[in-house]
Amino acid sequence: MIIDFHTHTFPDQLSEKIVNHLAHTGCIPPHTDGSVIGLFSSMKEADIDYSVNLPVMTKPGQVEKVNSSLIMQKEYLLDMKIITFGGMHPDYVNYKEELLRLKQAGIPGIKLHPAYQNVDLDDIRMMRIIDEASSQGLITLVHAGIDIGIYDHNYSSVAHILKLLKEVAPEKLVLAHMGNWGCWNEVESDLAGAPVYFDTAFSYGPVTPLPDAPRAPYISYNLHPKDFVRLVRKHGTDKILFGTDSPWEDQKDYVKRISHMAFTKKELEQILSQNAKNLLQS
């Protein structure tokens, strides 16, 4: 079994426009059109059994509307083998009630994206949401590290994360992009081994830019396979969740890349599915 713990879909009528905009912001080509059917087709080609959909709320006014839509689509998405999370914004006032609504609807977790929400991860607004989600038994998945389209500030740095872990000590916290995208030395020295999950989204192998994109620093940001294996083992193979960041990585190619790394069969089973199953069922 393979579970992709980090994917994105968008409303069918807007998916092409949104994906094209994000592709030109990050200077990377998409591998699906961003629709639910596009992800489902990609999963079939890659032999991925389930994907986790992660919505991003860029405005507090989106929270209830988008979450309501996802709750209504939950069974349809499950038929497509897609497990959806809800979303939250740090400026949304009734966050406790909204988190409870998601939990009661059977939504297993939420996504936070400090860079897109322009709020540091250790801001009280972020920490109280994560604390409440933890209290309610929800998973919180956070974009961690530099964002490929935003280089002026790391809104979820290793220092921010360490402060969050010290002051909140959340359960079921997932740090996307192997703990902190582009800041691998800090992850390995200061964060590896912490009581959190890392997902593998957009973190190893070559980055292919858009054909007309200017050469950018992100070209060399992803981990070399040997460095990736070392970091995974230092953090603990029981705390790694396979994720691609589809549509920004080709799911089939991403599965192939990790399957050819120097992991044992047991380690690969943990990373590709077992850890995700354990977390989703906890």
N, C-alpha and C positions, 0 to 999 in steps of 0.2 A: 504493500500500500504506500501511496505517496500523498501527503497533504501539503499543499502550498499555503503557508500561513500569512502571506502578504501579497494581495492582489487588489486591483481597483477596477470598478465598473462605474459607468455614469448613465444617466437616463438616456434612453435610445435616441430621443429627439435632439439631445445636446451632445452626445458622446463624441461625434466626429469633430465638432467645433472645439470642445474642451481639450480633447487629445491633441489636436493640431496646435492649439495655443500653448499647451504645456511642453510639447515637443520643441517648439521654437524658443521657448523660454530657457529650457535646459539644454538645447542643441543636441538632442538625442532622438532617434527615430522610434516610433511606437511599433509594437509587434502584433497588436490587435487594434480594432477600431474603438476600443473602450466600452463596447456594449456587453450585456450579459451573454448574448449569443456568441459574440466574439471570444469571450473568455471560455465559454463552454467548449467551443470548437478547438481552441488552443489546448485545453485540458485533455480532450480526447486524443489529439495528436501526440501529446506528451505522456500519455498514460498516467495522468494525475487523477487520483480518485476524488479528492475534495480540494476546494480552494476557499480561503477566507477573504471576504470582501471588506475593505476598510474605507469607509467614507471619511472625507475631510471637511469639516465645517470652517469656512473662512470668515463667516459672520455669525454673530449670536442669533440673528433672526432666522437662520437656516435650520437651527437645531430641531425644533419640534416638527417642522414640515418634512425635513429629510428623514428623520427617525420614524415618523408616522408612515411615510411611504415605504421604508424598509420593513417595518413591522407588517404592513399589508402584503408585501411581496415575499415575506419570509418562506412560506411553503413553496411558492413558485421557484424561488432560488434554490431551496433544498432539492427540489426535483431536478434541478440543473447541477446538483452536487456542489452548490455554493452556500457556505455558511456566512451569513452577514453579521458584522458588528454594527453598532450604532456609532454616533459621533457626539462630540461635546465641544463647546467653545468656552474659553476661560471667562468671557464676559457674559455668559448666559446666567441669569440670576437664579432661576429655579432648578439648579443642577441636581439637588437631592431628589426632588420629585421626578425629574426626568430620568435619572439613573434607575430609580425604582420602577418606573414605567417600562424601561427597557428590560430590566430583570424579569418582571412579571410577564412580559411578552415572550420570554425565552431567548432573548438576545444575550449571547455569552460575554460580550465585552464592548469596549469603546476604543476609538482611535483619537489620539491627540497629535497635532502637528505644530509644535511651537514656532517654527519658521514661518509657516503660512498664516499663523495666528498672531505673529509679531509680539509674542510674550515669552520670556525666559521660562524654562522648565521649573526653576526653583522659585518663581513668583508665587505668592500665596494663593493666587487665583488658580494656578495649575495644581499646586500641592493639595489644596482642599478638595478638588475634584478627584484626584487620584486616591486620596485618603478615603473619601466617601465610596468610591467605586470598590476599593479594597474591602471596606466594611460590609458592602453588600455582596461580596463574593464575585464581582465582575473582573474580567481580565482587562487590563489597560495596556494598549500597545502604543508606544510613543516613537515618533520619528526621532532618531538620535544622531547627532553629528551635523556636519555641514549639509545643506541642501544643494543639489546640483545646479539650481538656478539662483541661489542666494549665497553670495560669498562674503558679504560685508560683516556678518556676525553669526556666531554659532549659538543659536538659541537653546540648544540642548547639549551643552558641552559635558565633558567628563566631570568637571567641577560642579556643574549644576546637578548632575545625576548623583554624585556622592553626597551632596547636601540633602537632596530628596531622600535618599536611602537612610541617612542619619536621622532626619527629622520626622519622616513619615513611616519608613520601613514597610512599604506596601507589599502585599502578597499579590501574586499573579501579575507581575510587571514584566512586559516584554519590551526590550530596547531594539528597535529596528536597525538594520544595516550594521550588524555585528557590533553593536554597542555604541559606536560613534563613527559615522562614515568620514573617512579621510583623516582620522586622528588615531591611527592604529597603534602608534607607540604608547600613547596615553592609555588606550584601552588595555593593552597588554600589561603595562606596568601598574596601573592603578585600579582597573575595573574588573579584569578577568578574575573569575572565581567568586564574584559577588552573588548574593542570592536573588538573581534576576535571570530571565531568559534573554538570549540574543536571537534575532532572526537573521537569516543569511541574505536578505533581499539586497540586490544590486551591490554586492560586496566583493565578488571574486571574478576573475577573468577579465578579458579585454572589454573596454568601452568603445562602442562604435558611434562616432558622431554623425549628425546629419551631413549629407554630402556638401552642403554649402555653408556649414558652420565654421567659424574661426576656431583655430586651435586654442583649447582652453585648459586650465590646470587640472580639470577633472580627468583628463586622459590617463594620468598616471596614479589616480587615487585608489583604484581597486586593488585588492590583495592578490599577490602571486599565490598559486596553489600551495606551495610549501609553507608560506607564512600563514595562509588561511588554516591549514591543518594544525599548525603549531598553536595558533590562537584558540581554535576550537577545543583542542585538548587541554590547554591551560585553563580555559573557562569551565570545561566539563562537558562531555558529549551528551550528558543527560539534561543540559540546559540550552540546547541549540535547536531552533525550529527552522526547518527548511522554508524559505520564502523566496520569491523571484522578483517581486515588484512589477509583475505584469500590469500594464502593457509595456513596461520599460525594459523588460528582458524577455527573450524568447523562452517560454517554459520548457520546451523540448530540449533546447540547447543547454539550458541551465541545469536540468536533470542530468544530462550527459556529462557536463563538466564535473559536477560533484561526484558522480558515480565513478569517474576515472581518477579520483584523488586517492591518496594513500590511507584510506580508512578501512577498518575491518568490516566484515559483514554486519556484526552487531552494532558497531558505531553508525553505519549507514542506516540501519533500521531505526535506531534511536532518532537520528536527525531527520530522516525523511517522513517518519510517521509516528513512532511510539511516543515521543515527547509531546507532540501535538495532541494525540489522543488522550494522554494522561492529563494534560492541562485543560482541555475542553471538557473532560468528564469529572474534573475535581470540584 
